[in-house]
Amino acid sequence: MKTCALYGFAIALADALLVLALFFLGFHSDPARLPAARWIGGIGALAIGVVFTVLGVKARRSEVPETEGFGYASALGAGAQVSLVACLLSAVFNYAYAAFINPGFSEIIIQDRLDKMEAQGIGAARMERAEQFLRFMMSPGVFAVYTLIAGFIMAFILSLIIAAFVRRGEPAEPPMQP
């Protein structure tokens, strides 16, 4: 578990640094720049997740002796452990980011979504209900819980795919001695 925790920590740290870079470069302070921030953040987080999950599962696999199998279930378990640690730590960071580092970020996202709804011609009553829902979802605590759940689902799907490529087959039976 220590190996998986290390790689989960690496994912959370790299993702946090990516979010902070987007923040300091001004992508999180202007609704017009949000599409670029989503694109950069999404592709960056996916790349970080794939690289460190593969490295974590390979590191865990190298800890298992060659004489023992490290099949799909073992690889998936290691990937899920890496993902769980990464998601837990990322949820803590996302709470801190939304509550303390950039508390105005939720307002920018809400304004962006409301502007898009208005451009689509959605009525005032429906927009008011949508705004209440968005404010609830973008509160730091709910945002962190959503990140934890949605992030783990996506990371687990990623682990399902990675496990198929990183597993090690069962050890071959040694030849029988006459």
C-alpha positions as CSV (number, residue, x, y, z in Angstrom):
1,M,0.0,0.0,0.0
2,K,2.9,2.3,0.6
3,T,3.9,2.2,-3.0
4,C,0.4,2.9,-4.2
5,A,0.1,5.8,-1.7
6,L,3.3,7.3,-3.0
7,Y,2.1,7.3,-6.6
8,G,-1.4,8.5,-5.5
9,F,0.3,11.4,-3.7
10,A,2.3,12.1,-6.9
11,I,-0.9,12.4,-8.9
12,A,-2.5,14.7,-6.4
13,L,0.6,16.9,-6.2
14,A,1.0,17.1,-10.0
15,D,-2.7,17.9,-10.4
16,A,-2.6,20.6,-7.7
17,L,0.5,22.2,-9.4
18,L,-1.4,22.2,-12.7
19,V,-4.4,23.9,-11.1
20,L,-2.2,26.4,-9.4
21,A,-0.3,27.1,-12.7
22,L,-3.7,27.7,-14.4
23,F,-4.7,30.0,-11.5
24,F,-1.4,32.1,-11.6
25,L,-1.6,32.3,-15.4
26,G,-5.1,33.9,-15.1
27,F,-7.1,31.1,-16.6
28,H,-9.3,30.9,-13.5
29,S,-10.1,34.6,-13.2
30,D,-11.9,35.2,-16.5
31,P,-15.0,33.4,-17.8
32,A,-13.7,33.9,-21.4
33,R,-10.6,31.8,-20.6
34,L,-12.5,29.0,-18.9
35,P,-12.8,26.8,-22.0
36,A,-9.0,26.9,-22.5
37,A,-8.6,26.1,-18.8
38,R,-10.9,23.2,-19.0
39,W,-9.1,21.8,-22.0
40,I,-5.6,22.3,-20.6
41,G,-6.7,21.0,-17.2
42,G,-8.5,18.0,-18.6
43,I,-5.8,16.8,-20.9
44,G,-3.1,17.6,-18.3
45,A,-5.0,15.7,-15.5
46,L,-5.6,12.7,-17.8
47,A,-1.9,12.6,-18.8
48,I,-0.8,12.9,-15.2
49,G,-3.3,10.2,-14.1
50,V,-2.2,7.7,-16.8
51,V,1.5,8.2,-16.3
52,F,1.5,7.9,-12.5
53,T,-1.0,5.1,-12.4
54,V,1.0,3.1,-14.9
55,L,4.2,3.8,-12.9
56,G,2.5,2.9,-9.6
57,V,1.1,-0.4,-10.9
58,K,4.5,-1.3,-12.4
59,A,6.2,-0.4,-9.1
60,R,3.7,-2.6,-7.2
61,R,4.2,-5.4,-9.7
62,S,8.0,-5.2,-9.3
63,E,7.5,-5.8,-5.5
64,V,5.8,-9.2,-6.2
65,P,8.3,-12.0,-6.8
66,E,8.4,-13.4,-10.4
67,T,7.4,-16.8,-9.0
68,E,4.0,-15.3,-8.0
69,G,1.4,-14.1,-10.4
70,F,0.4,-10.5,-10.8
71,G,-2.7,-10.9,-12.9
72,Y,-5.5,-8.5,-13.9
73,A,-7.1,-8.4,-10.5
74,S,-3.8,-7.6,-8.8
75,A,-3.0,-4.8,-11.3
76,L,-6.6,-3.4,-11.0
77,G,-6.3,-3.5,-7.2
78,A,-3.0,-1.6,-7.3
79,G,-4.5,0.9,-9.8
80,A,-7.6,1.4,-7.6
81,Q,-5.4,2.0,-4.5
82,V,-3.3,4.6,-6.4
83,S,-6.6,6.2,-7.6
84,L,-8.2,6.3,-4.1
85,V,-5.2,8.0,-2.5
86,A,-5.0,10.5,-5.4
87,C,-8.7,11.3,-5.2
88,L,-8.8,11.7,-1.4
89,L,-5.8,14.1,-1.5
90,S,-7.2,15.9,-4.5
91,A,-10.5,16.4,-2.7
92,V,-8.7,18.0,0.2
93,F,-6.8,20.3,-2.2
94,N,-10.0,21.2,-4.2
95,Y,-11.7,22.2,-0.9
96,A,-8.7,24.4,0.0
97,Y,-8.6,25.9,-3.5
98,A,-12.3,26.8,-3.6
99,A,-12.5,28.0,0.0
100,F,-9.1,29.8,0.5
101,I,-6.9,30.1,-2.5
102,N,-9.4,31.2,-5.1
103,P,-12.8,31.7,-3.4
104,G,-14.1,33.7,-6.5
105,F,-13.6,30.7,-8.8
106,S,-17.1,29.4,-8.2
107,E,-18.6,32.8,-9.1
108,I,-16.7,32.7,-12.4
109,I,-18.0,29.2,-13.2
110,I,-21.5,30.1,-12.2
111,Q,-21.4,33.3,-14.3
112,D,-20.0,31.4,-17.3
113,R,-22.8,28.8,-17.1
114,L,-25.5,31.4,-16.7
115,D,-24.2,33.4,-19.7
116,K,-24.4,30.2,-21.8
117,M,-27.9,29.5,-20.6
118,E,-29.0,33.1,-21.4
119,A,-27.5,32.8,-24.9
120,Q,-29.6,29.7,-25.4
121,G,-32.7,31.7,-24.5
122,I,-33.6,29.8,-21.3
123,G,-36.3,31.5,-19.3
124,A,-35.7,33.6,-16.1
125,A,-37.4,31.1,-13.8
126,R,-35.4,28.2,-15.0
127,M,-32.2,30.2,-14.9
128,E,-32.9,31.2,-11.3
129,R,-33.4,27.5,-10.3
130,A,-30.2,26.6,-12.2
131,E,-28.3,29.3,-10.4
132,Q,-29.4,28.0,-7.0
133,F,-28.3,24.5,-8.0
134,L,-25.0,25.8,-9.3
135,R,-24.3,27.7,-6.1
136,F,-25.0,24.6,-4.1
137,M,-22.8,22.4,-6.3
138,M,-20.0,24.9,-6.3
139,S,-19.8,25.4,-2.5
140,P,-16.3,24.2,-1.4
141,G,-17.6,21.1,0.6
142,V,-19.9,19.8,-2.1
143,F,-17.4,20.5,-4.8
144,A,-14.7,18.5,-2.9
145,V,-17.1,15.6,-2.4
146,Y,-18.1,15.7,-6.1
147,T,-14.5,15.7,-7.0
148,L,-13.8,12.7,-4.8
149,I,-16.7,10.6,-6.2
150,A,-16.5,11.6,-9.9
151,G,-12.7,11.5,-9.8
152,F,-12.6,8.0,-8.4
153,I,-15.1,6.7,-10.9
154,M,-13.0,8.1,-13.8
155,A,-9.7,6.9,-12.2
156,F,-11.2,3.5,-11.6
157,I,-12.2,3.3,-15.3
158,L,-8.6,4.3,-16.2
159,S,-7.3,1.6,-13.9
160,L,-9.5,-1.0,-15.6
161,I,-7.8,-0.2,-18.9
162,I,-4.3,0.1,-17.5
163,A,-4.5,-3.2,-15.6
164,A,-5.1,-5.0,-18.9
165,F,-1.7,-3.8,-20.2
166,V,0.4,-3.8,-17.0
167,R,-0.5,-7.2,-15.6
168,R,1.9,-10.1,-15.5
169,G,0.7,-13.5,-16.4
170,E,0.8,-16.5,-14.0
171,P,4.2,-18.0,-13.6
172,A,5.0,-21.0,-15.9
173,E,5.0,-24.4,-14.2
174,P,8.6,-25.6,-13.8
175,P,9.4,-28.7,-15.9
176,M,9.0,-32.0,-14.1
177,Q,12.2,-33.7,-13.1
178,P,12.4,-37.4,-14.1
